[in-house]
Amino acid sequence: MPSREHHHVNRLGWLRAAVLGANDGMISTASLILGVAAATGHDAAVVAGFAGWWPVRCRWRPVNTCR
């Protein structure tokens, strides 16, 4: 008689997508801040960090909250 095992791994795709998406957002924002800070200065890096963070935030929210 074949055994029917149920694995929960098949239902965790959303967790993998969330972790990889968050990692992508952190890396892209950090790269933007470091690049701008190296080229200009502190104030421009803060503005660039906020400008880079906002689209990343909007990817994880409903569309009407980022208008």
C-alpha positions as YAML, in Angstrom:
chain: A
units: angstrom
residues:
- id: 1
  name: MET
  ca: [0.00, 0.00, 0.00]
- id: 2
  name: PRO
  ca: [1.58, 3.33, -1.04]
- id: 3
  name: SER
  ca: [2.08, 5.90, 1.65]
- id: 4
  name: ARG
  ca: [0.52, 9.33, 1.06]
- id: 5
  name: GLU
  ca: [2.71, 11.86, 2.78]
- id: 6
  name: HIS
  ca: [1.61, 15.45, 3.00]
- id: 7
  name: HIS
  ca: [4.38, 17.99, 3.05]
- id: 8
  name: HIS
  ca: [3.84, 21.61, 3.99]
- id: 9
  name: VAL
  ca: [6.72, 22.73, 1.78]
- id: 10
  name: ASN
  ca: [4.35, 23.02, -1.16]
- id: 11
  name: ARG
  ca: [2.37, 25.71, 0.67]
- id: 12
  name: LEU
  ca: [5.32, 27.91, 1.63]
- id: 13
  name: GLY
  ca: [5.88, 29.58, -1.74]
- id: 14
  name: TRP
  ca: [4.62, 32.89, -0.36]
- id: 15
  name: LEU
  ca: [7.27, 32.83, 2.37]
- id: 16
  name: ARG
  ca: [10.05, 32.27, -0.12]
- id: 17
  name: ALA
  ca: [8.74, 35.11, -2.29]
- id: 18
  name: ALA
  ca: [8.51, 37.42, 0.73]
- id: 19
  name: VAL
  ca: [12.04, 36.69, 1.90]
- id: 20
  name: LEU
  ca: [13.57, 37.06, -1.56]
- id: 21
  name: GLY
  ca: [11.56, 40.21, -2.25]
- id: 22
  name: ALA
  ca: [12.59, 41.82, 1.02]
- id: 23
  name: ASN
  ca: [16.19, 40.89, 0.38]
- id: 24
  name: ASP
  ca: [16.01, 42.41, -3.11]
- id: 25
  name: GLY
  ca: [14.54, 45.62, -1.74]
- id: 26
  name: MET
  ca: [17.15, 45.96, 0.99]
- id: 27
  name: ILE
  ca: [20.05, 45.32, -1.37]
- id: 28
  name: SER
  ca: [18.86, 47.72, -4.05]
- id: 29
  name: THR
  ca: [18.15, 50.49, -1.53]
- id: 30
  name: ALA
  ca: [21.48, 50.00, 0.25]
- id: 31
  name: SER
  ca: [23.34, 50.03, -3.07]
- id: 32
  name: LEU
  ca: [21.62, 53.26, -4.06]
- id: 33
  name: ILE
  ca: [22.46, 54.94, -0.73]
- id: 34
  name: LEU
  ca: [26.10, 53.83, -0.81]
- id: 35
  name: GLY
  ca: [26.56, 54.93, -4.41]
- id: 36
  name: VAL
  ca: [25.06, 58.37, -3.84]
- id: 37
  name: ALA
  ca: [26.96, 58.81, -0.56]
- id: 38
  name: ALA
  ca: [30.25, 57.98, -2.27]
- id: 39
  name: ALA
  ca: [29.57, 60.40, -5.11]
- id: 40
  name: THR
  ca: [28.09, 63.36, -3.22]
- id: 41
  name: GLY
  ca: [27.49, 63.59, 0.49]
- id: 42
  name: HIS
  ca: [25.31, 62.73, 3.45]
- id: 43
  name: ASP
  ca: [22.26, 64.86, 2.67]
- id: 44
  name: ALA
  ca: [21.91, 63.59, -0.88]
- id: 45
  name: ALA
  ca: [22.29, 60.00, 0.34]
- id: 46
  name: VAL
  ca: [19.37, 60.42, 2.76]
- id: 47
  name: VAL
  ca: [17.16, 61.82, 0.01]
- id: 48
  name: ALA
  ca: [18.24, 59.07, -2.40]
- id: 49
  name: GLY
  ca: [17.58, 56.42, 0.25]
- id: 50
  name: PHE
  ca: [14.06, 57.67, 0.78]
- id: 51
  name: ALA
  ca: [13.50, 57.93, -2.98]
- id: 52
  name: GLY
  ca: [14.72, 54.36, -3.41]
- id: 53
  name: TRP
  ca: [12.77, 53.01, -0.45]
- id: 54
  name: TRP
  ca: [9.41, 54.39, -1.54]
- id: 55
  name: PRO
  ca: [8.99, 52.23, -4.70]
- id: 56
  name: VAL
  ca: [10.12, 49.16, -2.75]
- id: 57
  name: ARG
  ca: [7.49, 49.92, -0.13]
- id: 58
  name: CYS
  ca: [4.84, 50.37, -2.81]
- id: 59
  name: ARG
  ca: [5.53, 46.91, -4.21]
- id: 60
  name: TRP
  ca: [4.32, 45.40, -0.94]
- id: 61
  name: ARG
  ca: [1.25, 47.59, -0.41]
- id: 62
  name: PRO
  ca: [-2.08, 47.94, -2.18]
- id: 63
  name: VAL
  ca: [-1.86, 50.34, -5.09]
- id: 64
  name: ASN
  ca: [-4.06, 53.07, -3.65]
- id: 65
  name: THR
  ca: [-1.85, 53.58, -0.56]
- id: 66
  name: CYS
  ca: [1.14, 54.76, -2.62]
- id: 67
  name: ARG
  ca: [-0.48, 57.54, -4.61]
...
